[in-house]
Amino acid sequence: MTPSKFQLLTAALLVALPGWSAADSKPRGAQPASYEKIATAYAGKTELWGDNCNGGIYFAPNWQARAWCADTSENFGAGRWSVEPGGLVCHDLTWYWPNGARAGASPGGKTCVSHVVDRWGKLWRNWPGSAEWWPLDGSGALVRGYKLQQQVQQTQRRLGM
């Protein structure tokens, strides 16, 4: 897979909205979510991606991030995630793929997702370029643990990393 395909895959993953809940407009009276609320919501959890991927991204408590998709199982993403001012969760991944005897690498670029809390304290998020807001609390979007660890490690071994 070429670097441009990785960039397209990354973009597709970011705009593919989860099918597990209904989107809504930005909640009335919403405020940017706090660092603590966002960090607690994501740390140590995997966000599972469905359509066009069948994988996800793991947000490690030490701020490392790993991503993998079954649809492109020879590849994986590795990098860091952060919580930034204004309620942003950002990740900056480098994607690795087979490239002859070595692993090829392509920076995916920094991507950020906005988070707000509504007047009841419920966490919502919004992807870049979308007007829709998705509830995060209670949605099942983030599952505890590194659910794709085996797949990421197998891919790393196949790439000689």
Residue frames as qw, qx, qy, qz and C-alpha x, y, z in Angstrom:
[[0.000, 0.891, 0.454, 0.000, 0.00, 0.00, 0.00],
 [0.425, 0.449, -0.014, 0.786, 1.37, 3.39, -0.92],
 [0.180, -0.194, -0.444, 0.856, 1.61, 6.35, 1.46],
 [0.312, -0.074, -0.182, -0.930, -1.26, 8.10, -0.33],
 [0.603, -0.293, -0.676, -0.305, -3.47, 5.08, 0.33],
 [0.440, -0.280, -0.652, 0.550, -2.58, 5.35, 4.02],
 [0.041, 0.089, 0.158, -0.983, -3.61, 8.98, 4.04],
 [0.501, -0.163, -0.452, -0.720, -6.89, 8.05, 2.36],
 [0.591, -0.289, -0.750, 0.065, -7.44, 5.23, 4.86],
 [0.262, -0.214, -0.508, 0.792, -6.78, 7.59, 7.76],
 [0.248, 0.005, -0.072, -0.966, -9.18, 10.17, 6.35],
 [0.574, -0.213, -0.628, -0.480, -11.84, 7.50, 5.75],
 [0.504, -0.279, -0.743, 0.339, -11.51, 6.26, 9.32],
 [0.111, -0.163, -0.358, 0.913, -11.94, 9.73, 10.72],
 [0.388, 0.028, -0.147, -0.910, -15.08, 10.53, 8.79],
 [0.515, -0.199, -0.796, -0.248, -16.69, 7.10, 9.17],
 [0.402, -0.407, 0.329, -0.751, -19.13, 7.79, 11.92],
 [0.088, -0.062, 0.963, -0.249, -19.95, 4.98, 14.32],
 [0.447, -0.238, -0.620, -0.599, -23.17, 3.11, 13.71],
 [0.378, -0.259, -0.827, 0.326, -23.88, 2.44, 17.38],
 [0.060, -0.607, -0.512, 0.605, -25.72, 5.63, 18.21],
 [0.311, 0.805, 0.434, 0.258, -27.56, 8.51, 16.61],
 [0.384, 0.094, -0.035, 0.918, -25.89, 11.80, 15.81],
 [0.095, -0.860, -0.478, 0.155, -27.32, 15.10, 16.92],
 [0.237, 0.828, -0.059, 0.504, -26.58, 18.78, 16.71],
 [0.328, 0.267, -0.565, 0.708, -24.22, 20.28, 19.27],
 [0.376, -0.579, -0.697, 0.193, -25.94, 20.02, 22.66],
 [0.104, -0.859, -0.136, -0.482, -27.43, 23.29, 23.91],
 [0.459, -0.841, 0.211, -0.193, -25.25, 24.95, 26.54],
 [0.953, 0.004, -0.076, 0.295, -22.35, 22.58, 25.83],
 [0.181, -0.912, 0.362, 0.061, -18.91, 23.53, 27.13],
 [0.546, 0.522, -0.652, 0.068, -15.50, 22.14, 26.14],
 [0.911, -0.335, -0.242, 0.000, -14.82, 18.97, 28.10],
 [0.370, -0.838, 0.400, -0.029, -12.15, 19.09, 30.80],
 [0.313, 0.568, -0.761, 0.013, -8.75, 17.48, 30.42],
 [0.297, -0.220, 0.853, -0.369, -9.53, 15.10, 33.30],
 [0.741, 0.273, 0.389, -0.474, -12.89, 13.96, 31.90],
 [0.709, 0.586, -0.310, -0.239, -11.44, 13.26, 28.46],
 [0.174, 0.533, -0.817, 0.133, -8.28, 11.55, 29.74],
 [0.463, -0.096, 0.775, -0.419, -10.38, 9.31, 32.00],
 [0.781, 0.392, 0.180, -0.452, -12.76, 8.47, 29.17],
 [0.707, 0.605, -0.343, -0.127, -10.00, 7.37, 26.77],
 [0.001, 0.635, -0.758, 0.151, -6.98, 6.10, 28.74],
 [0.295, -0.177, 0.927, -0.152, -6.60, 2.33, 28.64],
 [0.639, 0.424, 0.523, -0.372, -9.42, 1.87, 26.14],
 [0.279, 0.010, 0.734, 0.619, -9.86, 0.81, 22.53],
 [0.494, 0.480, 0.108, -0.716, -12.15, 2.60, 20.12],
 [0.540, 0.141, 0.798, 0.229, -13.47, 0.00, 17.70],
 [0.276, 0.443, -0.309, -0.795, -13.86, 1.05, 14.07],
 [0.714, 0.293, 0.600, -0.212, -16.44, -0.68, 11.89],
 [0.703, 0.668, 0.243, 0.000, -17.04, 0.00, 8.21],
 [0.539, 0.786, -0.223, 0.205, -13.99, 0.21, 5.93],
 [0.016, 0.683, -0.640, 0.350, -11.70, -0.99, 8.71],
 [0.908, -0.275, -0.285, -0.138, -12.93, -3.60, 11.20],
 [0.641, 0.082, -0.444, 0.621, -10.26, -2.64, 13.70],
 [0.340, -0.905, -0.249, -0.059, -9.65, 0.36, 15.91],
 [0.307, 0.634, -0.376, 0.603, -7.25, 2.46, 17.93],
 [0.702, -0.481, -0.446, 0.278, -5.93, 1.87, 21.44],
 [0.024, -0.841, 0.161, -0.517, -5.31, 4.86, 23.72],
 [0.719, -0.099, -0.553, 0.410, -2.69, 3.67, 26.23],
 [0.450, -0.849, -0.236, 0.146, -2.47, 5.27, 29.69],
 [0.564, -0.446, 0.189, 0.669, 1.15, 6.27, 28.85],
 [0.275, 0.764, -0.035, -0.583, -0.12, 8.34, 25.87],
 [0.129, -0.222, 0.827, 0.501, 0.98, 5.81, 23.25],
 [0.706, 0.369, 0.187, -0.574, -1.54, 4.98, 20.53],
 [0.208, -0.162, 0.896, 0.358, -1.77, 1.94, 18.26],
 [0.654, 0.388, 0.113, -0.640, -4.19, 1.40, 15.37],
 [0.177, -0.130, 0.925, 0.309, -4.96, -1.57, 13.16],
 [0.675, 0.287, 0.026, -0.679, -7.60, -2.48, 10.58],
 [0.705, 0.035, 0.708, 0.030, -8.50, -5.99, 9.47],
 [0.645, 0.724, 0.224, -0.095, -9.26, -4.60, 6.01],
 [0.453, 0.779, -0.380, 0.209, -5.56, -3.61, 5.68],
 [0.853, -0.519, 0.041, -0.010, -4.12, -6.18, 8.10],
 [0.812, 0.190, -0.089, 0.545, -0.56, -5.97, 6.77],
 [0.188, 0.564, -0.104, 0.797, -0.38, -2.42, 8.15],
 [0.472, -0.667, -0.514, 0.261, -0.59, -0.74, 11.53],
 [0.082, 0.820, -0.041, 0.565, -0.33, 2.74, 13.01],
 [0.675, -0.403, -0.386, 0.483, 1.83, 3.73, 15.97],
 [0.188, 0.559, -0.047, 0.807, 2.25, 7.07, 17.67],
 [0.149, -0.154, -0.600, 0.771, 0.95, 9.21, 20.49],
 [0.176, -0.718, -0.564, -0.369, -2.34, 10.65, 21.67],
 [0.215, -0.017, -0.372, 0.903, -2.98, 13.75, 23.72],
 [0.074, -0.809, -0.580, 0.062, -5.69, 15.86, 25.31],
 [0.342, 0.173, 0.068, 0.921, -5.36, 19.48, 24.26],
 [0.098, 0.316, 0.358, -0.873, -7.02, 22.74, 25.33],
 [0.463, 0.192, -0.223, -0.836, -10.56, 23.29, 24.14],
 [0.790, 0.040, 0.472, -0.391, -11.63, 19.68, 24.64],
 [0.659, 0.555, -0.433, -0.266, -9.58, 18.11, 21.86],
 [0.817, -0.253, 0.506, 0.115, -8.36, 14.51, 21.70],
 [0.458, 0.754, -0.399, -0.251, -5.55, 14.31, 19.17],
 [0.858, -0.195, 0.427, 0.207, -3.50, 11.47, 17.80],
 [0.303, 0.792, -0.456, -0.271, -0.46, 11.56, 15.59],
 [0.887, -0.077, 0.454, 0.025, 0.25, 8.16, 14.03],
 [0.155, 0.554, -0.694, -0.433, 2.86, 6.85, 11.65],
 [0.920, 0.174, 0.160, -0.312, 1.53, 4.03, 9.46],
 [0.216, -0.496, 0.811, 0.222, 3.78, 1.05, 8.70],
 [0.877, 0.344, 0.105, -0.319, 3.36, -1.42, 5.83],
 [0.822, -0.080, 0.439, 0.354, 5.38, -4.10, 3.96],
 [0.357, 0.891, -0.200, -0.198, 7.92, -2.55, 1.62],
 [0.626, 0.511, -0.579, 0.111, 10.19, -5.26, 0.32],
 [0.671, -0.037, -0.636, 0.378, 12.53, -6.54, 3.03],
 [0.167, -0.051, -0.458, 0.872, 11.80, -3.57, 5.30],
 [0.036, 0.718, 0.656, -0.230, 8.78, -1.81, 6.68],
 [0.170, 0.485, 0.241, 0.823, 7.68, 1.31, 4.87],
 [0.209, -0.543, -0.552, 0.597, 6.49, 4.22, 6.97],
 [0.068, 0.511, 0.350, 0.782, 4.28, 7.21, 6.32],
 [0.005, 0.155, 0.513, -0.844, 3.23, 9.91, 8.79],
 [0.012, 0.590, 0.790, 0.164, -0.54, 10.06, 9.06],
 [0.014, -0.477, -0.050, -0.877, -0.57, 13.59, 10.39],
 [0.017, 0.118, 0.677, -0.726, -2.11, 14.94, 13.55],
 [0.334, -0.431, -0.614, -0.571, -5.86, 14.50, 13.80],
 [0.053, 0.005, 0.604, -0.795, -8.06, 15.97, 16.54],
 [0.296, -0.517, -0.742, -0.308, -11.63, 15.26, 17.62],
 [0.175, -0.410, 0.206, -0.871, -13.60, 17.90, 19.57],
 [0.398, -0.366, -0.824, 0.170, -15.30, 17.04, 22.86],
 [0.256, -0.422, 0.112, -0.862, -17.92, 18.91, 24.85],
 [0.094, -0.263, -0.889, 0.363, -20.03, 18.17, 27.90],
 [0.238, -0.582, -0.484, -0.608, -23.72, 18.99, 27.97],
 [0.315, -0.581, 0.223, -0.717, -25.52, 20.54, 30.94],
 [0.902, -0.352, 0.023, -0.249, -25.92, 17.09, 32.54],
 [0.403, -0.662, 0.623, 0.103, -22.22, 16.28, 32.23],
 [0.880, 0.243, 0.402, 0.062, -22.59, 13.85, 29.30],
 [0.293, -0.513, 0.522, 0.615, -19.56, 13.73, 26.98],
 [0.702, 0.649, 0.269, -0.120, -20.11, 14.33, 23.23],
 [0.443, -0.400, 0.484, 0.640, -17.64, 14.36, 20.32],
 [0.548, 0.786, 0.118, -0.261, -17.42, 15.77, 16.83],
 [0.756, 0.007, 0.391, 0.525, -15.11, 14.78, 13.97],
 [0.127, -0.446, 0.250, 0.850, -13.36, 17.37, 11.80],
 [0.143, 0.064, -0.594, -0.789, -15.56, 18.66, 9.00],
 [0.263, -0.423, -0.847, -0.186, -18.80, 17.31, 10.47],
 [0.299, -0.436, 0.063, -0.846, -21.69, 19.24, 11.99],
 [0.806, -0.350, -0.389, -0.276, -22.91, 16.16, 13.86],
 [0.176, -0.547, 0.662, -0.482, -22.15, 15.46, 17.51],
 [0.755, -0.069, -0.639, -0.134, -22.08, 11.92, 18.88],
 [0.646, -0.665, 0.211, -0.310, -22.62, 10.90, 22.51],
 [0.421, 0.455, -0.757, 0.204, -19.62, 9.15, 24.01],
 [0.299, -0.234, 0.727, -0.572, -20.83, 8.37, 27.52],
 [0.631, 0.128, 0.647, -0.408, -22.65, 5.05, 27.61],
 [0.643, 0.548, -0.234, -0.482, -22.37, 4.55, 23.85],
 [0.926, -0.063, 0.357, 0.107, -20.03, 1.56, 23.98],
 [0.550, 0.812, -0.183, 0.067, -17.67, 3.36, 21.60],
 [0.154, 0.654, -0.675, 0.306, -14.70, 2.89, 23.92],
 [0.930, -0.259, -0.236, -0.113, -14.08, -0.54, 25.43],
 [0.477, -0.769, 0.425, -0.038, -11.69, -1.17, 28.30],
 [0.784, -0.235, 0.517, 0.252, -8.39, -2.80, 27.37],
 [0.074, 0.566, -0.594, -0.567, -6.11, -3.19, 24.37],
 [0.814, 0.259, 0.408, -0.322, -8.48, -5.22, 22.20],
 [0.760, 0.639, -0.114, -0.035, -6.21, -5.27, 19.14],
 [0.350, -0.757, 0.545, 0.090, -2.91, -6.01, 20.87],
 [0.749, -0.054, 0.636, 0.179, -2.47, -9.47, 19.34],
 [0.639, 0.680, 0.319, 0.166, -3.14, -8.19, 15.82],
 [0.094, 0.967, -0.236, 0.028, -0.79, -5.21, 16.20],
 [0.491, -0.607, 0.615, 0.111, 2.01, -7.39, 17.61],
 [0.777, 0.197, 0.567, 0.189, 1.60, -9.99, 14.84],
 [0.495, 0.847, 0.132, 0.144, 1.76, -7.24, 12.23],
 [0.159, -0.901, 0.402, 0.033, 4.86, -5.75, 13.87],
 [0.669, -0.317, 0.649, 0.176, 6.58, -9.17, 13.79],
 [0.727, 0.486, 0.447, 0.189, 5.67, -9.70, 10.13],
 [0.317, 0.933, -0.032, 0.168, 7.20, -6.30, 9.36],
 [0.754, 0.154, -0.315, 0.556, 10.37, -7.16, 11.31],
 [0.073, -0.697, 0.160, -0.695, 9.79, -4.50, 13.93]]
